[in-house]
Amino acid sequence: MQLALNRLQRASRKVSIAAVAKEAGVTPALIHNTYPDFAEHIRALLNKSTRAQRDDKHQKLQLQRATTTRLYEVIADQNKQIVDLASVNEALRVEIRILKGIVEGKVLTAPFGRKTE
């Protein structure tokens, strides 16, 4: 099979597992299943090494996991801010209702700082 690969390279023909298998008179499955290191060698020549692809995907996955973790932290912080704002909002609603009641004369206010006898 190495000779078939060499012949393809010398002839400047397209190199692939299928092309090497055809040149050697075997099936691509034979190369994949019986000679996985040789198949990996061919992939490396094509810059399609499965190990390199796996390592690249693993690295991208790790980066994505780190990004996801940061985003979950941001979401948790924003949820806390929403709860805090909702509490402030509710306090302001109560205050607005009281002030409307005062303006409409429905709520009486006691004067502050005066002593009544």
N, C-alpha and C positions, 0 to 999 in steps of 0.2 A: 504494500500500500504506500509505503514511503516513496517507492519508485514511481508510482502513479502520480503522487503529489508533485514529485520533482519534474516529471514530464509535463504536467499542466503548467507549472511555473515557468519552465524553459520555453514553452510554446506561447507564453503570455495569455493563456486561456483563463477563464473564470475559475477560481478555486472555491469549491464548496464541498461539503461532505458527499452530496449526491454526485458531483462531478468526479471526485476521487473514486467513489464506489464504482461509477460507470467505467472509468478508465482502468480500474483494477479488476473489473468483471465480477464484482460482488454487489450485495444490496447495501443501501445506506444503513438499514437496521443492523446488519452485521457489524459495521464500524461502530455504530452507537452502542450496541449491546456487548460486543466482544472486545472492542478496543476503545473504551471510553477515554483513555488518556490521549490516544491519537485523535479522536474526535475533538477533544478539548484543544489539542495542538492546532488543528485546522481552524477552530473557532477563534483561537488567539491570533492566528494569522489574519483573520478577517476583523479583528478587534471586536469580536462577539463572544468573548470568553464568558462561560456561564459563571465561573467563580467571580470574575470581575463584575459581571452584571449583578450577581447576588450581593457582593460586598457593597456595590453602589446603591442598590435598593435598600440594603440594611442601614446604610448611613443616612439615606433620605428618610427612612422610617424613623430613625432615632431623632432626627431633626424635627420631623413632623410631630412626634410624641412630645418633645420639649415645647414646641409651639402650642400644642393642644393643652398641655399642662398650664402654660402661662395664660392661655385664653380662659381656662376654667377659673384660674385665680382672679382674672379681671372680671369675669361674670359674677363670681362670689362677692367681690368688692362692690360691684355695681348693684347687686341685689341688696346688699347691706345699705347702700346709699338710698336706694328706693324705699326701703323700710323706714329709714330715718326721715326722709322727705314726706312720706305718707303720714308719719306721726306729727310732724310740724304742720302739714296741711290740715290735718284734723283739728289741731289746736287752733289754727287760724279760722277754720270754719265755725268753731264754737264761739270764738271771739267776735266774729262778724255777726252771728245770730244775736249775741248779747247787745252789740252796738246797734243793730237794727231795731231791737226791742226798745232800747233807750230812746232812739230817735223817734220811734212811733209812739212812745209814751206807754208802752206795755210793760216795761221793766223800770222799777224805781231804783234810784241809786241813793245811798246814804252819803251825806256830806262827810268828807274826811277832815279831821283836824278840829272839828267843832264839838263842843260839849253841849249836850242837850240837858235841860233840867226838867 
